[in-house]
Amino acid sequence: MAQERLEGDGRLAVPEPVSLCEALDRVLHKGVALRGDIVLSVADVDLVYLGLQLLLSSPETARRAGIVLPLRGQSLPAAGGGTT
């Protein structure tokens, strides 16, 4: 990976290499949210729909953002607030 930056006069500087460890540290510090949909179909008939949501961050970053994390040994509450 390389990070591009501008020089003081506006010229594009030579990219500096970024290690995988440094990139992962930045992602965990800032947090990343991804969302996507996958539809499997045959002959224009939708057979399977997958809605994917992924949040990747450190626990500290998640808490700062107001995300409630379960304690060790606990599970997350069910979506919709219903009980099973």
Residue frames as a rotation matrix with the C-alpha (Angstrom) as fourth column:
MET 1
0.582 0.813 0.000 0.00
0.813 -0.582 0.000 0.00
0.000 0.000 -1.000 0.00
ALA 2
-0.623 -0.755 0.208 1.11
0.750 -0.651 -0.115 3.53
0.222 0.084 0.971 -0.59
GLN 3
0.339 0.673 -0.657 -0.08
0.776 -0.595 -0.210 6.82
-0.532 -0.438 -0.724 0.79
GLU 4
-0.132 -0.336 0.933 -0.09
0.838 -0.541 -0.076 9.82
0.530 0.771 0.353 -1.55
ARG 5
0.339 0.203 -0.919 0.48
0.718 -0.686 0.113 13.32
-0.608 -0.698 -0.378 -0.23
LEU 6
0.760 -0.029 0.649 1.01
0.470 -0.664 -0.581 16.78
0.448 0.747 -0.491 -1.67
GLU 7
-0.375 -0.904 -0.208 4.17
0.905 -0.308 -0.292 18.82
0.200 -0.298 0.933 -1.30
GLY 8
-0.265 0.213 -0.941 3.94
0.545 -0.771 -0.328 22.40
-0.795 -0.600 0.088 -0.01
ASP 9
-0.729 -0.058 -0.682 3.82
-0.422 -0.747 0.514 23.74
-0.539 0.662 0.520 -3.58
GLY 10
0.247 0.962 -0.115 0.92
-0.767 0.121 -0.630 21.44
-0.593 0.244 0.768 -4.56
ARG 11
-0.167 -0.357 -0.919 2.99
-0.852 0.521 -0.047 18.86
0.496 0.775 -0.391 -6.42
LEU 12
0.884 0.463 -0.059 2.21
-0.398 0.815 0.421 15.20
0.243 -0.349 0.905 -5.79
ALA 13
0.038 -0.902 0.430 4.97
-0.973 0.065 0.223 13.69
-0.229 -0.427 -0.875 -3.68
VAL 14
-0.467 -0.283 -0.838 6.40
-0.485 0.874 -0.025 10.22
0.739 0.395 -0.546 -4.17
PRO 15
0.617 0.786 0.023 4.09
-0.468 0.343 0.814 7.77
0.633 -0.513 0.580 -2.34
GLU 16
-0.419 -0.703 0.575 5.45
-0.893 0.206 -0.400 6.42
0.163 -0.681 -0.714 0.91
PRO 17
-0.381 0.287 -0.879 5.01
-0.034 0.946 0.323 2.70
0.924 0.153 -0.351 1.51
VAL 18
-0.039 0.465 0.884 2.64
-0.982 -0.181 0.052 1.80
0.184 -0.866 0.464 4.34
SER 19
-0.928 -0.348 -0.134 3.04
-0.314 0.923 -0.223 -1.53
0.202 -0.165 -0.965 6.11
LEU 20
-0.259 0.855 -0.450 0.12
0.185 0.501 0.845 -3.88
0.948 0.136 -0.288 6.61
CYS 21
-0.310 0.077 -0.948 0.40
0.941 0.168 -0.294 -3.40
0.137 -0.983 -0.124 10.37
GLU 22
-0.903 -0.069 -0.424 0.18
0.162 -0.969 -0.188 0.39
-0.398 -0.239 0.886 10.02
ALA 23
-0.718 0.687 -0.109 -2.80
-0.372 -0.248 0.894 0.14
0.587 0.683 0.434 7.65
LEU 24
-0.133 0.664 -0.736 -4.64
0.568 0.660 0.492 -2.19
0.812 -0.352 -0.465 10.04
ASP 25
-0.577 -0.139 -0.805 -3.88
0.788 -0.353 -0.504 0.16
-0.215 -0.925 0.313 12.95
ARG 26
-0.962 0.227 -0.154 -5.43
-0.260 -0.935 0.243 3.06
-0.088 0.273 0.958 11.01
VAL 27
-0.435 0.842 -0.319 -8.53
-0.148 0.283 0.948 1.03
0.888 0.459 0.001 10.11
LEU 28
-0.127 0.377 -0.917 -9.08
0.842 0.529 0.101 -0.11
0.523 -0.760 -0.385 13.69
HIS 29
-0.771 -0.212 -0.600 -8.50
0.539 -0.719 -0.439 3.41
-0.338 -0.662 0.669 15.03
LYS 30
-0.851 0.453 -0.266 -10.95
-0.521 -0.792 0.317 5.08
-0.068 0.408 0.910 12.62
GLY 31
-0.279 0.763 0.584 -13.34
0.017 0.611 -0.791 2.17
-0.960 -0.211 -0.184 11.99
VAL 32
-0.891 0.043 -0.452 -14.77
-0.454 -0.057 0.889 0.96
0.013 0.997 0.070 8.70
ALA 33
-0.138 0.902 0.409 -18.38
-0.226 0.373 -0.900 0.18
-0.964 -0.216 0.152 7.82
LEU 34
-0.932 -0.122 -0.341 -19.23
-0.360 0.212 0.908 -1.87
-0.038 0.970 -0.242 4.74
ARG 35
-0.089 0.946 0.313 -22.65
-0.297 0.275 -0.915 -2.71
-0.951 -0.175 0.256 3.36
GLY 36
-0.745 -0.171 -0.644 -23.58
-0.664 0.108 0.740 -4.81
-0.057 0.979 -0.194 0.36
ASP 37
0.324 0.879 0.351 -26.20
-0.649 0.476 -0.593 -7.03
-0.688 -0.035 0.725 -1.20
ILE 38
-0.854 -0.492 -0.169 -25.74
-0.474 0.603 0.641 -10.31
-0.213 0.628 -0.749 -3.02
VAL 39
0.284 0.954 0.095 -28.53
-0.725 0.279 -0.630 -11.89
-0.628 0.110 0.771 -5.06
LEU 40
-0.850 -0.456 0.265 -28.20
-0.207 0.750 0.628 -15.37
-0.485 0.479 -0.732 -6.55
SER 41
0.211 0.956 -0.203 -30.61
-0.613 -0.032 -0.789 -15.96
-0.761 0.291 0.580 -9.39
VAL 42
-0.781 -0.292 0.552 -31.24
0.216 0.703 0.677 -18.50
-0.586 0.648 -0.486 -12.14
ALA 43
-0.575 0.542 0.612 -33.21
0.754 0.061 0.654 -17.60
0.318 0.838 -0.444 -15.27
ASP 44
-0.616 0.238 0.751 -34.15
-0.174 -0.971 0.165 -14.20
0.768 -0.029 0.640 -13.82
VAL 45
0.631 0.743 -0.221 -35.63
0.066 0.232 0.970 -15.85
0.773 -0.627 0.097 -10.70
ASP 46
-0.131 -0.670 0.730 -34.06
-0.768 -0.397 -0.503 -14.63
0.627 -0.627 -0.463 -7.46
LEU 47
0.317 0.181 -0.931 -33.24
0.216 0.942 0.257 -17.66
0.924 -0.282 0.260 -5.33
VAL 48
0.243 -0.342 -0.908 -31.10
0.970 0.104 0.220 -16.26
0.019 -0.934 0.357 -2.52
TYR 49
0.514 -0.103 0.852 -30.73
0.052 -0.987 -0.151 -12.71
0.856 0.122 -0.502 -1.20
LEU 50
0.157 -0.532 -0.832 -27.97
0.981 0.181 0.069 -11.84
0.114 -0.827 0.550 1.26
GLY 51
0.748 0.016 0.663 -27.84
-0.019 -0.999 0.045 -8.42
0.663 -0.046 -0.747 2.92
LEU 52
0.208 -0.794 -0.571 -24.40
0.896 0.388 -0.213 -7.92
0.391 -0.468 0.792 4.41
GLN 53
0.777 -0.082 0.624 -23.33
-0.251 -0.949 0.189 -5.33
0.577 -0.303 -0.758 6.97
LEU 54
0.352 -0.761 -0.545 -19.84
0.839 0.514 -0.177 -5.29
0.415 -0.395 0.820 8.47
LEU 55
0.865 -0.193 0.463 -18.34
-0.347 -0.896 0.276 -2.99
0.362 -0.399 -0.843 11.07
LEU 56
0.414 -0.819 -0.398 -14.62
0.773 0.547 -0.321 -3.28
0.480 -0.175 0.859 11.71
SER 57
0.349 -0.353 0.868 -13.11
-0.417 -0.888 -0.194 -1.23
0.839 -0.294 -0.457 14.53
SER 58
-0.746 -0.565 -0.351 -11.37
0.142 0.381 -0.914 -1.56
0.650 -0.732 -0.205 17.83
PRO 59
-0.017 0.764 -0.645 -13.58
0.942 0.228 0.245 -1.85
0.335 -0.603 -0.724 20.93
GLU 60
-0.433 -0.219 -0.875 -12.38
0.627 -0.770 -0.118 1.58
-0.647 -0.600 0.470 22.08
THR 61
-0.991 0.074 -0.116 -13.39
-0.135 -0.668 0.732 3.20
-0.023 0.741 0.671 18.76
ALA 62
-0.449 0.879 -0.161 -16.79
0.437 0.373 0.819 1.47
0.779 0.297 -0.551 18.86
ARG 63
-0.049 0.415 -0.909 -17.47
0.993 -0.077 -0.089 2.71
-0.107 -0.907 -0.408 22.40
ARG 64
-0.739 -0.273 -0.616 -16.50
0.251 -0.960 0.125 6.28
-0.626 -0.062 0.778 21.41
ALA 65
-0.902 0.426 -0.071 -19.03
-0.200 -0.268 0.942 6.03
0.382 0.864 0.327 18.56
GLY 66
-0.375 0.792 0.482 -21.74
-0.903 -0.195 -0.382 4.93
-0.209 -0.579 0.788 21.02
ILE 67
0.072 0.343 -0.937 -21.93
-0.560 0.791 0.247 1.31
0.825 0.507 0.249 19.87
VAL 68
0.381 0.142 0.914 -22.93
-0.893 0.311 0.324 -1.06
-0.238 -0.940 0.245 22.68
LEU 69
-0.226 -0.550 -0.804 -20.65
-0.625 0.715 -0.313 -4.08
0.747 0.432 -0.506 22.76
PRO 70
0.828 0.510 -0.235 -21.47
-0.173 0.630 0.757 -7.27
0.534 -0.586 0.610 24.67
LEU 71
0.234 -0.736 0.635 -19.27
-0.947 -0.023 0.321 -8.23
-0.222 -0.676 -0.702 27.58
ARG 72
-0.664 -0.570 -0.483 -17.31
-0.664 0.747 0.032 -11.44
0.343 0.342 -0.875 27.36
GLY 73
-0.953 0.299 0.045 -19.71
0.257 0.880 -0.401 -14.40
-0.159 -0.371 -0.915 27.44
GLN 74
-0.121 0.943 -0.311 -22.78
0.030 -0.310 -0.950 -12.32
-0.992 -0.124 0.009 26.53
SER 75
-0.443 0.050 0.895 -24.50
0.879 0.222 0.422 -12.21
-0.177 0.974 -0.142 23.15
LEU 76
-0.993 0.121 0.001 -25.81
-0.115 -0.946 0.302 -9.22
0.038 0.300 0.953 21.22
PRO 77
-0.327 0.943 0.064 -29.53
-0.204 -0.005 -0.979 -8.42
-0.923 -0.333 0.194 21.54
ALA 78
-0.312 0.305 0.900 -31.73
0.820 0.565 0.093 -9.81
-0.480 0.767 -0.426 18.76
ALA 79
-0.993 0.006 0.122 -32.61
0.069 -0.791 0.608 -7.45
0.100 0.612 0.784 15.90
GLY 80
-0.301 0.943 0.140 -36.07
0.016 -0.142 0.990 -5.94
0.953 0.301 0.028 16.27
GLY 81
-0.554 -0.004 0.832 -35.97
-0.754 -0.421 -0.504 -6.11
0.353 -0.907 0.230 20.06
GLY 82
0.534 0.813 -0.231 -37.91
-0.638 0.567 0.520 -9.39
0.554 -0.130 0.822 20.25
THR 83
-0.184 -0.561 0.807 -37.12
-0.906 0.416 0.083 -12.18
-0.382 -0.716 -0.584 22.66
THR 84
-0.156 0.073 -0.985 -36.67
-0.639 0.753 0.157 -15.83
0.753 0.654 -0.071 21.82
